Amino acid sequence: MRKLIHISLLFAISAAPASAQFGQILKRGKQAKQVADATKGWSSEQEIAIGEASAAKLVAVFGLYDNPDMAHYVSTIGQALATHTSRPMEYKFGILNTGARTAFGMPGGYVFVTSGAINSMKNEAELAGVLAHEIAHVDNQHLEKEIIAKQTTGAFSHIGFEEMGNRVPYGGLLEKIGEQVVKQALTQSYSRDKEDEADRKGTEIAAATGYDANGLKNFLTTLKEISDKNPDAQKQANGLWGSTHPSFADRIAALGPIAANFPGGATNDDRFKKEATFHPASNEAVVHEAPVPKPAASAPATPASTAKTAKSKAKSVPKSK
């Protein structure tokens, strides 16, 4: 009789739902999987979706500089540089309407330079060097890797990424993730090894495209000179390149020997002065008076629209020295 009771109890237990038997264990397992999914690499589809949402957020914050000819000029240079990347991707380039001297490389191939940065450049090689630096960040998935590393250590919120799991986010979830990515890009620094890699590979990309390899180094030298004159006043004007990147002096010193490996190359001073319609050598932060367009939900498509026409000229950009 006692044996029958034991058997009956076993059947009763086995018939109970798994959630009743192992509720806490299953819950912990589900949470662990969510964290694991949130801290692994993104698929190409996820990267594109997250990049588009992040780019839209950046455009909503700063607005696009209202100069179609200059946007086409920047995109043409960017597309030429992008032919020397290691991952197949459709790149889109745009100019953000802010006097801050900075640039951004977002997931999915969205690259932005600010009007303030262009206004502080002396020639096309400097513009190419800055764009190539951001392209290198994108090509090597630096922002994605930085976010994943900080999620693993608890230094970055899992909000949105846990919900995403293995699927491509959309709607409110995608908007939430885009906000997280832009927050990382605007307020946090890359690790030193990632910045060094972007400086080195960006310089190599610019040189391979036919530009003077000193372009990025020379632009950083300008920023250092501006910052040295009035560090407090220029910290905000130099944007993230002055506050969350390694020191200008360290980067300039490291870039010297790298650039020396690629002698020659075009600077295209005259073309830059013609295409950049404001004075390129200003040493003051510039807030342009051009109207700021109100971004729609598909705002990142604005810089992308110049990409199609740029591709036909991409391989022949550098012409003069």
N, C-alpha and C positions, 0 to 999 in steps of 0.2 A: 504493500500500500504506500509506504514511504517512498519507494522507488518511483511509483506512478506519479506521486505529487511532485518529485524532483523533475521528472520528465515534463509534466504539465507546466511547471514554472519555466523551464527552458523554452518550451514552445511559446509561452506568453511573452517572454523577453524577446525572443527572436522575431515575434510578430509585431513588436512595437516599432514605430518609425525610427529610422536611423537618427533623425534629429533629436528624438527623445533619449536614445541611448548614448549618443556621442555629441550632444549639442555643442558643448564648449570646445571640444576637439575640432569639430567641423567648422565652427566659427573662427577659431584661430587659424585653421588651415586656409580658409577663404581669405582672411586678412593677410596672411603671409603671401598668398598668390597675388593679391592685389598689389602689395608692396613690390613683389618680384616683377610683376608686369610693368609697374610704374618706373622701375629702375633698370630696365633693359633698353637696348637701343630701339629707336623708332623705325618703323617700316618706311619705305619711300613714300607711300601714300599718306601716312601720318605726318611725315616731315613736310610734305607739300601743303597739307591742310593747315598744320600749325604755323607754317611760314606765312601763308596767306593771311591768316587771322592776326598774326603778330605784326605783319606789315601794315595791315589796315589800322591797327591800334597806333602805330607810330605816326602814320599819316594823320590820324585823328588828333594826336597830340600836337604835332608841329605844322601840319599843312604842307602842301607841295609848293615849291617855288614856281611862280606863274611865268614861265618862259619856255615855251615849247621848243624853240630852236636850241636853247642851251640843254634842255632835257634830252633832245635827240643827240646832241654832241656828246654828252656824258654817256649815253647808252651805247653809242657807236664805239667809244673807247672801251667801255666795259665788255661789250660783246667780243671785241678783239682779244682782250685779256682772257676771257672765259674759255677760249679755244685751247688754252694751255692747262686746263684743270684735269684732274684724274677721274672725277665722277661725272657721268652724263647727266646733265641737268639744264633746264631752260632758265637762264638768268634774266632778271628784270632789274633795271636801274632807275633811280629817281633822285631828285634833289629836294631835301627838306628845307622848309622856309624858316630858318633860325640863324641868328648870328653866332651861335655856339660853333666852335671849330671842331667838328667831330664827324664820324662816319659809323655806319652800322652794317653788319652782315647778318641777316636773319636766315633761319632755316628755309629750305626750299628754294634758295637762289635769289632772295630779295636783298639787294644791296643799295644802301642810301648814303649819300654824302650831303653835307649841309651847305647852304649858300654861304654861310660864314667861313667854312673851310675853303671853299673855292676862292672866295674873296681874298684869302690870305696866301694863295699860291702864286708862284711866279711863272710857271710854264706847264705845259701839258704832261711832261714827265712826272711832275709832282702829283698831278691829278691821277695819272695812271698808277703811281706808286701807292697812293691811298686806296684806290679802288681795288688794286691787286691784293693789298693787305686784307681787306674785308672778304674778297673772293676766297682767299686762302683759309680764312676762318670758316666760311661756308663749306668749302670743298672738304675740309678735314672735320666737319661736324663739331666744331669746338663748343658752340653754345649748347648744343644738345648734350655733349659729354660733360660740360660743366654743370648743367642742371641735374643730370643723372648722378654725378659724383656727390653733389650737395644733398640730393634726396637720400642717398645711401647713408650719409653721416648725420642726417637729421637737420642739416643747415638750410634746407629748402623745403617749402611746403609740398606735400603730396597732393594737395587739393586739385582736383581735376584729372591729374595723371593716373591716380588709382582707378577712377571711374572709367578712364579711357581703355585700360587694359590692352587687348590686342586689336581693338576695333578702331576705325578711323572716326575721330570725334566730329560732331557737327552741332549746330544750334547753340544753345546756352552753354553746353559743356566746352565746345570749341572756343567760345568767347572767353570763358573762364581760363582756359589754358593759355590763350593768346595774351591775356593780361599778366599771367605769371611769367611768361617768356619775356615780355617787354619790360617788366619790373626787373628781371635779372639783367637784361641788356642795359637798362638805364642806371642801375644803382650798384651793380656788383662787378668785380673785376674778373678777368680770365686769370687762370694760374700762370705763373711766369713761363713755364715751358710752352704753353699754348701761344702766348704772346710772342715769344722768341721764334716759334715755328711759323707764325703768320708773318712776322717781319722778314724771315729768311725766304720762305716760299713766295711771299708777295713780291719781294725783290727779284727772285728768279723768274716769276711769271712776267713781270714788267720787262725784264731784259730779254726774255724769249720772244716777246711781242715786238721788240725792236726799240724799246725806250731806254733812255739813260738810266742805268741801274741806281743812280744816286737820288732819284726822284723822291722816294719816301724819306730817306735820310735828310735831304735838304729841307723838306717840309717840316720835319721834326725839329730841325735846327731853327727854322723861323719861329715855331711855337715856343721853343726854349728861350729865344731872344725876347719874345714878347712877354713871356712869363717872368723872366728874370728882371724886367723893368718894373713890374708891379705885380708880385705874386698873388696877393689877395684879390685884386681887381680882375686879374686875368684867369683865375682858377675856373670860374663859371664860364668865361668866354671860350676857354679851351675845351669845355665839355668833358666827356669821359676820357678823352685822350690825355687830359691833364690831371684827372683826379683818380681814375681807377686803373690806369695803365702803369707799367714800370716807368721810372724817371726818364725824361727826355735824354739826359746825359748818358745813361746806361744804354739806351736803345741806339743812340747815335754812334756810340763807341763800338757796339756790336755789329752795326750795319756797315761800318767802314770797310773792314776786310772782305765782307760778302760782296759788296758793290764792286770792289777792286777786281774781282774775278770776271767782271763783265764790262770791259772797256768799250767806249764808244756808245752809240745809241742816240736816238733822237730826243730833243727837248721840245721842239715845235713851239718856240716862244711866240712867233708872229701869229700862228693860227690860234693859240690860246688867247692872246689879247683880242683877237677878232671875235672869237666865239663866246668868251666870258665877258658879258656886256657891262660888268661893273669893274672898277679898278682892282686888279689882282694883287696889289702889293700893300693894301691897307694894313696898318698895325693896330687898328682899333676894332673892337667887336662891332659888327654891323647888324642892325635890325632893318631889313629891307621894307620898303613901302609898297611893294607889289602886293596886290590883293591875294589873300589866302583863300583858296577854294574850299568849300565845305565838302568834306569827304563823304561819299556814299558808301554803301556796304561793300561795293566792289572797288574801293579807292585804289588798291594796289594795281589795278589794271591800267591806271593812267601812265605810270612809267613803263609798264610792259608794252603799251601800244607803240612805243618808239622802237622796241626791240626788233620787230619784224623787218622794218626798213633798215635797221642798223646792220643786220646780219650780212647784207649784200656787200657792205664796205668793210666788214670787220677785219679781214686779214691785211688790208692795205692802209691801216691808220697811220703809223709812223712814216713820215715822208722826208721831213727836213730836220736838220740839226741846228 
